[in-house]
Amino acid sequence: MSTSRTITNFFFTDCGNGQFSCKQCGRARKQSPGTGYTNLMSHLATNHPGFRETYEESQRSFGQSLEAHGFVDQRTMEIFKWME
């Protein structure tokens, strides 16, 4: 099961200052820090109804980790590599 965080990282670009740009349609969305991903997930559900299938298919097709796509920050990557 994919988390809201991984899905929004896949579909949105963080533009800084709480602004995110949808990679599908280019619309800018605002997301306040510490409020979760509700606004971004709402955008996907409203404007891109098949987003979950698109995400899952992408993960199956490429068979790569999120690290390979650049979705994992440096600190998380270091912790993961330490655990391997």
LUMNU-972524 format. One record per residue (C-alpha): x, y, z; residue number from 1. Coordinates in nm, 2 decimals. Each point is the difference from the previous one (the first is absolute). Layout:
# residues N
+--------+--------+--------+-----+
|      u |      v |      w |   n |
+--------+--------+--------+-----+
|      X |      Y |      Z | NUM |
...
+--------+--------+--------+-----+
//
This chain:
# residues 84
+--------+--------+--------+-----+
|      u |      v |      w |   n |
+--------+--------+--------+-----+
|   0.00 |   0.00 |   0.00 |   1 |
|   0.14 |   0.34 |  -0.10 |   2 |
|   0.00 |   0.29 |   0.24 |   3 |
|  -0.13 |   0.34 |  -0.08 |   4 |
|   0.36 |   0.13 |   0.03 |   5 |
|   0.14 |  -0.23 |  -0.27 |   6 |
|  -0.30 |   0.06 |  -0.23 |   7 |
|   0.03 |   0.38 |   0.03 |   8 |
|   0.38 |  -0.01 |  -0.04 |   9 |
|  -0.06 |  -0.19 |  -0.33 |  10 |
|  -0.26 |   0.24 |  -0.13 |  11 |
|   0.12 |   0.34 |   0.13 |  12 |
|   0.31 |   0.21 |  -0.01 |  13 |
|   0.08 |   0.19 |   0.32 |  14 |
|   0.05 |   0.36 |  -0.10 |  15 |
|   0.08 |   0.12 |   0.35 |  16 |
|  -0.19 |   0.22 |   0.24 |  17 |
|  -0.29 |  -0.25 |   0.02 |  18 |
|  -0.06 |   0.01 |  -0.38 |  19 |
|  -0.02 |  -0.31 |  -0.20 |  20 |
|  -0.04 |  -0.05 |  -0.38 |  21 |
|  -0.20 |  -0.29 |  -0.14 |  22 |
|   0.21 |  -0.19 |  -0.26 |  23 |
|  -0.32 |  -0.11 |  -0.18 |  24 |
|  -0.17 |   0.33 |  -0.06 |  25 |
|   0.25 |   0.27 |   0.12 |  26 |
|  -0.24 |   0.15 |   0.25 |  27 |
|   0.15 |   0.15 |   0.31 |  28 |
|  -0.14 |  -0.11 |   0.34 |  29 |
|   0.08 |   0.13 |   0.34 |  30 |
|   0.06 |  -0.24 |   0.29 |  31 |
|   0.08 |   0.14 |   0.35 |  32 |
|   0.28 |  -0.17 |   0.19 |  33 |
|  -0.12 |  -0.26 |   0.26 |  34 |
|  -0.35 |  -0.04 |  -0.15 |  35 |
|   0.07 |  -0.33 |  -0.19 |  36 |
|  -0.08 |  -0.04 |  -0.36 |  37 |
|  -0.38 |   0.05 |  -0.01 |  38 |
|   0.00 |   0.30 |  -0.24 |  39 |
|   0.23 |  -0.17 |  -0.25 |  40 |
|  -0.18 |  -0.34 |   0.02 |  41 |
|  -0.33 |   0.19 |  -0.05 |  42 |
|   0.14 |   0.16 |  -0.31 |  43 |
|   0.09 |  -0.34 |  -0.14 |  44 |
|  -0.34 |  -0.16 |   0.09 |  45 |
|  -0.19 |   0.29 |  -0.16 |  46 |
|   0.21 |   0.07 |  -0.31 |  47 |
|   0.17 |  -0.33 |  -0.07 |  48 |
|  -0.24 |  -0.28 |   0.10 |  49 |
|   0.23 |  -0.29 |  -0.11 |  50 |
|   0.30 |   0.13 |   0.19 |  51 |
|   0.03 |  -0.31 |   0.22 |  52 |
|   0.00 |  -0.24 |  -0.29 |  53 |
|   0.25 |   0.23 |  -0.18 |  54 |
|   0.23 |  -0.01 |   0.30 |  55 |
|  -0.03 |  -0.37 |   0.06 |  56 |
|   0.06 |  -0.08 |  -0.37 |  57 |
|   0.31 |   0.22 |   0.00 |  58 |
|   0.14 |  -0.18 |   0.30 |  59 |
|  -0.07 |  -0.34 |  -0.17 |  60 |
|   0.14 |   0.10 |  -0.34 |  61 |
|   0.32 |   0.15 |   0.12 |  62 |
|   0.06 |  -0.23 |   0.30 |  63 |
|   0.23 |   0.25 |   0.15 |  64 |
|   0.02 |   0.15 |   0.34 |  65 |
|  -0.11 |   0.35 |   0.08 |  66 |
|   0.37 |   0.08 |   0.05 |  67 |
|   0.06 |  -0.06 |  -0.37 |  68 |
|  -0.26 |   0.26 |  -0.08 |  69 |
|   0.16 |   0.25 |   0.24 |  70 |
|  -0.29 |   0.00 |   0.25 |  71 |
|   0.20 |  -0.09 |   0.30 |  72 |
|   0.20 |   0.27 |   0.18 |  73 |
|   0.36 |  -0.05 |   0.09 |  74 |
|  -0.05 |  -0.07 |   0.37 |  75 |
|  -0.26 |  -0.27 |  -0.07 |  76 |
|   0.23 |  -0.16 |  -0.25 |  77 |
|   0.29 |  -0.01 |   0.24 |  78 |
|  -0.22 |  -0.16 |   0.27 |  79 |
|  -0.13 |  -0.26 |  -0.24 |  80 |
|   0.35 |  -0.09 |  -0.13 |  81 |
|   0.12 |  -0.03 |   0.36 |  82 |
|  -0.28 |  -0.25 |   0.07 |  83 |
|   0.08 |  -0.22 |  -0.31 |  84 |
+--------+--------+--------+-----+
//
